[in-house]
Amino acid sequence: MKAAQISADWLRLVRGKRSQRAFSKRLGYASNIAYRWETGVCYPLGREALTLAKCNGAAGRAALMTFLGGALPPALTDVDLGTRAGVAQLLKTLRGDTSLVELARRSGHSRFSIARWLSGASEPRLPELLTLVEAMTFRMLDFLASFTQIERLPSVAEEYRALEAARKIAYDVPWSHAVLRALELSDYRALKRHQPGWLARRLGISREEEQRCLTALATARQIKLQSGLWVEDESRVVFTGANPERGRRLKAEWLRVGLERLEAGVPGVFSFNLMAISRADLARLREMHIAYFRSMQALVADSTPSECVVLFNTELFALDEPAKAAV
């Protein structure tokens, strides 16, 4: 990701129509700090940029809820992104179980710097914060969209439009994303040319559904024919929790797929457990599930070769919780 250019765009957007000198003076600087920020001479600390964008305090927590697609984990319920400790806590939460070595490899920053940022001993500047969010979640675009008007950031506006198009297809044609993953399979890439029905057999769907997915993906320019095979035009992580209602419907659809395969006797891990625990431990279990999911995403991102497409479903809820919305 072009973190330096994105940072400059963000700071220009925050400045608005004010001149660089007037903006710098308003911030209490004797020098033209806005010019230095926007030309890449230096950058504000991450918390300073979030404060300028009015994303600290309650507004910051609301933005985090949008980014995470629901309730905040306990560690972030009182976080103030306008403080060093708040940014450190955000990064620690987003990190999950990803090792410092792996984060260093993905972000390009040293593991020693990352360790200091996570502990709050030092602070990442805005480009460093953005690259860390991408390394930890693969969702920097969604992070930006939660905190600012991303369509007004020239460096990423087009990429975000493509991400939104991919998200719409995930909602409208759920099997399309399974087809995308199947296009990554080593066996498919070994074919001399695309064979109608091949993807359908590997996913357990009809040839009609296969063609529907390919048509939708090609129309949205997510895939293209290259040397006789369909290939993904650009790989991206699509977070479907951005629209809670549509996200619930999509989850329900994949739960139905799991139920169908369970009832058909397909091999896999299908299990359940009923337990009586404290509310506090239920919250801890939710945190563990979130951390496990992030670790799983990291493992999948680096898994080679691609040999099978896997569906992962999980459920965790209190039976006495009232329904908040219909699926």
C-alpha positions as CSV (number, residue, x, y, z in Angstrom):
1,M,0.0,0.0,0.0
2,K,1.1,3.6,-0.8
3,A,1.1,4.6,2.9
4,A,3.1,7.8,2.4
5,Q,0.9,9.1,-0.4
6,I,-2.3,8.0,1.5
7,S,-1.0,9.9,4.5
8,A,-0.5,13.1,2.5
9,D,-4.0,12.8,1.0
10,W,-5.5,12.3,4.5
11,L,-3.7,15.4,5.8
12,R,-4.8,17.5,2.8
13,L,-8.4,16.3,3.4
14,V,-8.2,17.3,7.1
15,R,-6.8,20.7,6.2
16,G,-9.7,21.4,3.8
17,K,-9.8,24.8,2.1
18,R,-7.5,26.4,4.6
19,S,-4.1,27.4,3.5
20,Q,-1.2,25.3,4.7
21,R,0.2,28.3,6.7
22,A,-3.2,29.1,8.2
23,F,-3.7,25.5,9.2
24,S,-0.2,25.2,10.7
25,K,-0.8,28.3,12.7
26,R,-4.1,27.0,14.0
27,L,-2.4,23.9,15.2
28,G,0.1,26.0,17.1
29,Y,3.1,25.6,14.9
30,A,5.4,28.5,14.0
31,S,6.6,26.7,10.9
32,N,4.6,25.6,7.9
33,I,4.2,22.0,9.3
34,A,1.3,21.3,6.9
35,Y,3.6,21.8,3.9
36,R,6.2,19.4,5.4
37,W,3.5,16.8,6.2
38,E,1.9,16.9,2.8
39,T,5.2,16.8,0.9
40,G,6.6,13.9,2.9
41,V,9.4,15.7,4.7
42,C,7.9,14.4,8.0
43,Y,4.6,13.0,9.2
44,P,2.4,13.5,12.3
45,L,2.2,10.7,14.9
46,G,-0.8,8.4,14.3
47,R,-2.7,9.7,17.3
48,E,-2.1,13.3,16.1
49,A,-3.6,12.5,12.7
50,L,-6.6,10.7,14.2
51,T,-7.1,13.6,16.6
52,L,-7.0,16.1,13.6
53,A,-9.6,14.0,11.9
54,K,-11.7,14.1,15.1
55,C,-11.5,10.4,15.6
56,N,-10.5,10.4,19.2
57,G,-12.8,9.7,22.2
58,A,-16.3,8.6,21.5
59,A,-16.0,9.3,17.8
60,G,-13.0,7.0,17.6
61,R,-14.9,4.2,19.3
62,A,-17.7,4.6,16.9
63,A,-15.3,4.5,13.9
64,L,-13.7,1.3,15.4
65,M,-17.2,-0.3,15.7
66,T,-17.7,0.4,12.0
67,F,-14.3,-1.0,11.2
68,L,-14.8,-4.2,13.2
69,G,-18.4,-4.6,12.1
70,G,-20.1,-4.7,15.5
71,A,-19.5,-4.5,19.2
72,L,-16.0,-3.5,20.4
73,P,-13.9,-6.1,22.2
74,P,-13.5,-5.3,25.9
75,A,-9.9,-4.1,25.3
76,L,-11.2,-1.3,23.1
77,T,-14.4,-0.2,24.9
78,D,-12.7,2.8,26.6
79,V,-9.8,3.4,24.1
80,D,-9.0,7.0,23.2
81,L,-7.2,7.1,19.9
82,G,-6.0,10.5,20.7
83,T,-3.5,9.1,23.1
84,R,-0.3,7.0,22.8
85,A,-1.8,4.3,25.1
86,G,-5.0,4.2,23.0
87,V,-3.1,3.7,19.7
88,A,-0.9,1.0,21.4
89,Q,-4.0,-0.8,22.6
90,L,-5.6,-0.7,19.2
91,L,-2.5,-2.2,17.6
92,K,-2.2,-4.9,20.3
93,T,-5.8,-5.9,19.7
94,L,-5.6,-5.9,16.0
95,R,-2.4,-7.9,16.1
96,G,-4.0,-11.1,17.6
97,D,-1.4,-13.9,17.7
98,T,0.7,-12.7,14.7
99,S,4.3,-12.9,15.6
100,L,6.6,-9.9,15.5
101,V,8.7,-11.5,12.8
102,E,5.7,-12.0,10.6
103,L,4.5,-8.5,11.1
104,A,8.0,-7.2,10.3
105,R,8.0,-9.2,7.1
106,R,4.6,-7.9,6.0
107,S,5.0,-4.3,7.0
108,G,8.7,-3.7,6.2
109,H,9.3,-2.3,9.7
110,S,11.8,-3.9,12.2
111,R,10.3,-6.1,14.8
112,F,12.1,-4.0,17.4
113,S,10.2,-0.8,16.3
114,I,6.9,-2.8,16.2
115,A,7.5,-4.1,19.7
116,R,8.0,-0.5,21.0
117,W,4.9,0.7,19.2
118,L,2.9,-2.2,20.7
119,S,4.1,-1.5,24.2
120,G,3.6,2.3,23.9
121,A,7.3,2.9,24.5
122,S,7.3,4.9,21.2
123,E,4.7,5.9,18.7
124,P,4.2,5.1,15.0
125,R,3.7,8.0,12.6
126,L,0.7,8.0,10.3
127,P,2.3,6.0,7.4
128,E,3.7,3.4,9.9
129,L,0.3,3.1,11.6
130,L,-1.4,2.5,8.2
131,T,1.1,-0.2,7.2
132,L,0.7,-1.9,10.5
133,V,-3.1,-2.0,10.2
134,E,-2.6,-3.6,6.7
135,A,-0.1,-6.1,8.0
136,M,-2.3,-7.0,11.0
137,T,-5.7,-7.1,9.3
138,F,-5.2,-6.9,5.5
139,R,-8.0,-4.2,5.7
140,M,-6.3,-0.8,5.6
141,L,-8.9,0.4,3.1
142,D,-11.8,-0.4,5.4
143,F,-9.9,1.3,8.3
144,L,-9.5,4.4,6.2
145,A,-13.2,4.3,5.2
146,S,-14.2,4.1,8.9
147,F,-12.2,7.2,9.8
148,T,-12.4,9.5,6.8
149,Q,-14.2,10.1,3.5
150,I,-12.1,7.6,1.6
151,E,-13.7,8.5,-1.8
152,R,-11.9,11.9,-1.4
153,L,-8.5,10.3,-1.1
154,P,-7.1,10.1,-4.7
155,S,-4.5,7.5,-3.9
156,V,-7.0,4.9,-2.8
157,A,-10.5,6.0,-4.1
158,E,-10.4,3.7,-7.1
159,E,-9.1,0.8,-5.1
160,Y,-11.9,1.2,-2.6
161,R,-14.6,1.4,-5.3
162,A,-13.3,-2.0,-6.6
163,L,-13.4,-3.3,-3.0
164,E,-17.0,-2.2,-2.7
165,A,-17.9,-3.8,-6.0
166,A,-16.3,-7.1,-4.7
167,R,-18.3,-6.8,-1.5
168,K,-21.6,-6.3,-3.4
169,I,-20.9,-9.5,-5.4
170,A,-20.2,-11.4,-2.1
171,Y,-23.6,-10.3,-0.9
172,D,-25.5,-10.9,-4.1
173,V,-23.8,-14.1,-5.4
174,P,-22.3,-15.8,-2.3
175,W,-20.7,-18.7,-4.2
176,S,-18.7,-16.2,-6.3
177,H,-16.0,-15.9,-3.6
178,A,-15.7,-19.7,-3.4
179,V,-15.2,-19.7,-7.1
180,L,-12.5,-17.0,-6.7
181,R,-10.7,-19.2,-4.3
182,A,-11.0,-22.2,-6.6
183,L,-9.3,-20.3,-9.3
184,E,-6.3,-20.2,-7.1
185,L,-6.1,-24.0,-6.8
186,S,-2.9,-25.5,-8.2
187,D,-4.9,-28.1,-10.1
188,Y,-6.9,-25.4,-11.9
189,R,-3.8,-23.4,-12.8
190,A,-2.3,-26.6,-14.2
191,L,-5.1,-26.9,-16.8
192,K,-4.3,-26.0,-20.4
193,R,-7.6,-24.1,-20.6
194,H,-10.8,-23.5,-18.6
195,Q,-13.1,-26.5,-18.5
196,P,-16.8,-25.7,-17.9
197,G,-17.9,-27.7,-14.9
198,W,-14.4,-28.2,-13.4
199,L,-15.0,-25.6,-10.7
200,A,-18.5,-26.9,-10.0
201,R,-17.2,-30.4,-9.3
202,R,-14.5,-29.1,-6.9
203,L,-17.0,-26.9,-5.0
204,G,-20.0,-29.2,-5.1
205,I,-22.3,-26.8,-6.9
206,S,-24.1,-26.9,-10.2
207,R,-22.6,-25.9,-13.6
208,E,-25.3,-23.2,-13.8
209,E,-24.1,-21.7,-10.5
210,E,-20.5,-21.9,-11.7
211,Q,-21.4,-19.9,-14.8
212,R,-23.5,-17.4,-12.8
213,C,-20.5,-16.7,-10.6
214,L,-18.0,-16.4,-13.4
215,T,-20.3,-14.0,-15.3
216,A,-20.8,-11.8,-12.2
217,L,-17.1,-11.8,-11.5
218,A,-16.1,-11.0,-15.0
219,T,-18.7,-8.2,-15.3
220,A,-17.3,-6.6,-12.2
221,R,-13.8,-7.0,-13.6
222,Q,-12.7,-9.1,-10.7
223,I,-11.5,-11.9,-13.1
224,K,-10.2,-12.0,-16.6
225,L,-9.3,-14.7,-19.1
226,Q,-5.5,-15.2,-19.4
227,S,-4.0,-17.9,-21.6
228,G,-7.3,-19.7,-21.6
229,L,-7.8,-19.7,-17.8
230,W,-9.8,-17.4,-15.5
231,V,-7.5,-15.6,-13.1
232,E,-8.3,-13.1,-10.4
233,D,-7.5,-9.6,-11.6
234,E,-6.5,-8.4,-8.1
235,S,-6.6,-10.3,-4.8
236,R,-8.3,-8.4,-2.0
237,V,-9.7,-9.2,1.5
238,V,-13.4,-8.6,1.4
239,F,-14.9,-7.8,4.8
240,T,-18.7,-8.5,4.6
241,G,-19.5,-7.1,8.1
242,A,-19.6,-3.6,6.8
243,N,-23.3,-3.9,6.1
244,P,-24.6,-5.7,9.2
245,E,-27.9,-6.7,7.8
246,R,-26.5,-8.1,4.5
247,G,-23.6,-9.6,6.4
248,R,-26.1,-11.6,8.6
249,R,-27.9,-12.8,5.5
250,L,-24.6,-13.9,4.0
251,K,-23.5,-15.7,7.2
252,A,-26.9,-17.5,7.3
253,E,-26.3,-18.6,3.7
254,W,-23.0,-20.2,4.5
255,L,-24.4,-21.8,7.6
256,R,-27.0,-23.4,5.4
257,V,-24.2,-24.7,3.2
258,G,-22.6,-26.2,6.2
259,L,-25.9,-27.8,7.3
260,E,-26.4,-29.3,3.9
261,R,-22.9,-30.8,3.9
262,L,-23.4,-32.1,7.4
263,E,-26.6,-33.8,6.6
264,A,-25.1,-35.3,3.5
265,G,-22.3,-36.9,5.6
266,V,-19.4,-34.9,4.1
267,P,-16.2,-35.4,6.1
268,G,-15.3,-32.4,8.2
269,V,-15.3,-31.0,11.8
270,F,-19.0,-30.5,12.8
271,S,-19.3,-30.2,16.5
272,F,-21.1,-28.3,19.3
273,N,-20.8,-27.8,23.0
274,L,-23.3,-26.4,25.5
275,M,-21.9,-24.9,28.7
276,A,-22.8,-22.7,31.6
277,I,-20.3,-20.0,32.2
278,S,-20.1,-16.4,33.6
279,R,-20.8,-13.4,31.4
280,A,-17.2,-12.3,31.9
281,D,-15.9,-15.6,30.6
282,L,-18.3,-15.4,27.7
283,A,-16.7,-12.1,26.8
284,R,-13.3,-13.8,27.1
285,L,-14.4,-16.6,24.8
286,R,-15.5,-14.0,22.2
287,E,-12.1,-12.4,22.4
288,M,-10.4,-15.8,21.9
289,H,-12.6,-16.5,18.8
290,I,-11.6,-13.1,17.3
291,A,-7.9,-13.7,18.0
292,Y,-8.2,-17.3,16.5
293,F,-9.9,-15.9,13.4
294,R,-7.2,-13.3,12.9
295,S,-4.5,-16.0,13.3
296,M,-6.4,-18.2,10.8
297,Q,-6.5,-15.4,8.3
298,A,-2.7,-14.9,8.6
299,L,-2.1,-18.6,8.1
300,V,-4.3,-18.7,5.1
301,A,-2.6,-15.7,3.6
302,D,0.7,-17.5,3.5
303,S,-0.5,-21.0,2.8
304,T,1.0,-22.7,-0.3
305,P,0.3,-24.6,-2.4
306,S,-3.5,-24.0,-2.9
307,E,-5.0,-27.5,-2.9
308,C,-8.6,-27.1,-1.6
309,V,-11.2,-24.6,-0.9
310,V,-12.4,-24.7,2.8
311,L,-15.5,-23.3,4.5
312,F,-15.1,-22.3,8.1
313,N,-18.2,-21.6,10.2
314,T,-18.4,-20.9,13.9
315,E,-21.1,-19.9,16.3
316,L,-20.9,-18.5,19.9
317,F,-23.8,-16.9,21.6
318,A,-25.8,-16.9,24.8
319,L,-29.1,-18.7,24.5
320,D,-30.8,-16.0,26.6
321,E,-29.7,-13.2,24.3
322,P,-32.7,-11.5,22.6
323,A,-32.6,-11.1,18.9
324,K,-31.6,-7.6,17.8
325,A,-32.6,-8.0,14.2
326,A,-34.1,-10.5,11.9
327,V,-31.8,-12.4,9.6
